[in-house]
Structure formats: C-alpha cells, structure tokens
Amino acid sequence: MSNLLLLTGIIGLVYLSIGFSSPLITLYLKDLGASYQQIALILTSFSATALLSNYAWGWVTDRIGRRKPILLAGLLGLGVAYWQLSRVPDANIAWGIRVLEGMAAAAYATPSLALMGDLLADTGQRGRRMGYYRGSASMMFAVGAFFGGSIADRVSISLVLSLCAGVYLLAAFCTLFVREVAPVKKTATPEVVAIPAPPPAKERQLPLLFLLGAMLWTAAHGAGASMWPNYMDSLGYAKTEITRLWGLAALVEFPSMAVAGIASDAIGRAPLLFAGGAFAAIVHIGYVTLAAVVPALLIIQVIRGFAFGSFTTTGMTFAAEWGSQQRRGRNSGVYNAANGAGGLIGTFLGGTIVQLLGFGSLYTVCALLAAGSAIAFLLLRRQQKAASEEKLPVGAD
C-alpha cells in the first residue's frame, strides 16, 4: 500500500507541473514569436516523439524486467527540459527542447502505467483504485492551473516553467524510494513437442476498437486543448481566468474519476468509455456556441471534467489489466502510442484549422472526432457482449 501511495504522490507532482504549464505553453510560444501554424507544428513534434517513444520504452521495460530506471530517467529528463524551456530566446529553440520533452514524457508515462498494472494485478476493484490514483493527479493539476496563471500575470510564464522543472526533479527524487514488483518466474515446461494452445485473452493485443476510440478521443481533446487558451484569449479572458477555468475542469475530474472507476467495476469498462466520448462531443459543441457566456462556460467546464474522467480512468484501467506482467509494458506502450497518435493528429489540426478557418471550425471538428470515439466504444461494448454470449474471452470487462 505504501508503494501505491508513493506512486500516487509522484503522479500528483507530475500533474501539478502539467497544471502549471499546459494552459500557458501555447501563449508562451506565441510570445516567443510563433504563429498559430508554427505552434501546431511544435506541438505535433512533441506528440510525434512521444508516439514513437511509448512502445519503445514499454518494450525496454518488459525486456529488462524493470520499470523504475526508465521512470526515473523520464522525470529527470522532464526537469531538464523545462529548465531549458524557461530560458529559450525564440520559438525555434523551444521546438527542439519540446522534442526532447516528448521522449522524456513517454519514459515516464508508459512505465508508470505498467507499474500500476503490476501493483493492481492481484487486487479487486481495479477501476476504483485507478480512479483514485488518476483522480488525485487531476486535483493536483487543478492546483497548478489555479496558481499558474496568477504567477504568469504577476511575473512571467518563464518563471512558471522554472517552477515546473523543480517539481519534476522533486518527483524524480521520490521515485528513488519506489519498490518494483518482483517479476513472475516462468515455470519449467516438459520437453514435449505439442501444438500450443491459443493464448488467453489477457495475452493478446488490445482490441482495435479500443485503440481507435482512444485515438479519436485524444485527437479531439488534443486539437481543442492546444488552442483553447488562445481561443479564450481571443474572447477577452485574462491569463488568470483562463487557467482557473481550466483548473475548474480538472477539479471536477477527481470525483468523476472516482465515480467512473467504481461504475466501471460494476457495469464494465466500455459503457464508461462511451460516456467519455459522448460528453466530450457535447463539450466541444458548447465551445462553439456558448464560450463567450461565462455562466454557460462554467457548466461546460464541469461537463468537460466528467468527460475527461470517464475516458481517462477507464482507459488506463482497461489497458493496465489486459496483459500479464511480462507483456504489460508493451500493452501500456501501445495504449499510450494510440493516445500519442491522437495527440499528434489533434495538435496538428488545432493550429492549422484555426489559421485557415478560425476557432469555430476547430471545435466543430473536435465534436465530430469525439462523437467518432463514442461510436467506437459503443461497438466495442457490442463486441464484448457478443463474445460474452458466445463465451469467448475477448474483453476486459
């Protein structure tokens, strides 16, 4: 249990830093002289690097049988990246640093999810436990977002990024005390030539419908979130208001993730994934029609928190519980790669669509992508239900 609490504290520090930086990074790049299209390319480069790195880091952790060294390297890399990012003179240098940041972010994300899967493998109510784990991270994100904008308004965004570097280094220090789960020893097999039985469901690759839904959901989220601070800025909101509105959504994520985890243990993963996609579509429609009306925007941000919580907790649980310990790193890497592919698509579309067609067109596209993810998760549910009726183990529900 102490190990689980330690990992929860580490992800809390990571998301505190993300809360500081995420609502401000596109504004920072714009201050450095980047156009919307250049911002899209910089964010796309980050996502592409994370995409290519996720499976590789997962394979390495499975190969060496350890998660902690890669986890520690990722956090140290993030600390160095943000320290350098806070001191860049122009957007071109920031571009290169964000590429390195993508590698470091993947080195943290994939082993941490695999390690959580290792810890929860033999426990019940995995959805609820994952909900508390990831929900606490969102709460810390809200704290970072709440104070990050105020610091940026009073001092500078550069100082906020320096604080991020310090928080990542503190998380790296905490990682030194993490204890890994001992690898499961393979039992000896008799030297008899026989036709091997089909692998159990937990040894197979993650379902394509699940990966497609995750990619579409993350594409919608990535496209919308990448330009959301700039959209709010164009509507006249101050940095403090922008970050606190973002923080409101993150604050709602904590209870929504806990509820989603409990619900997914009771009724299955796919229905909660579907809810995440459907709520996300509603949110982006709201951004198109009601973003300039403050009371309505507050409601939209609350719904956004429920959408994010339903998808994120359930997706992480689905991916973490699917494989055995020997495959969990690769499965976590595949899941994060699907999210990375969605982020790659989303961040490229974000600034590009805004540059060509404006913010309204962007959030219309986001709504369509989110609706597509809901359809994919609905089909996943039907696939699992049909398999259950035929007594075929194809799902993790």
Buried (B, 14 or more C-beta within 10 A) or exposed (E): EEBBEBBBBBBBBBBBBBBBBBBBBBBBBBEBEBEBBBBBBBBBBBBBBBBBBBBBBBBBBBEEEBBBBBBBBBBBBBBBBBBBBBEBEEBEBBBEBBBBBBBBBBBBBBBBBBBBBBBBBEEEBBBBBBBBBBBBBBBBBBBBBBBBBBBBBEEBBBBBBBBBBBBBBBBBBBBEEBEBBEEEEEEEEEEEEEEEEEEEBBEBEBBEBBBBBBBBBBBBBBBBBBBBBBBBBEBEBBBBBBBBBBBBBBBBBBBBBBBBBBBBBEEBBBBBBBBBBBBBBBBBBBBBEBBEEEEEBEEBBBBBBBBBBBBBBBBBBBBBBBBBBEBBBBBBBBBBBBBBBBBBBBBBBBBBBBBEEEBBEBBBBBBBBBBBBBBBBBBBBEBBBEBBEEEEEBBBB
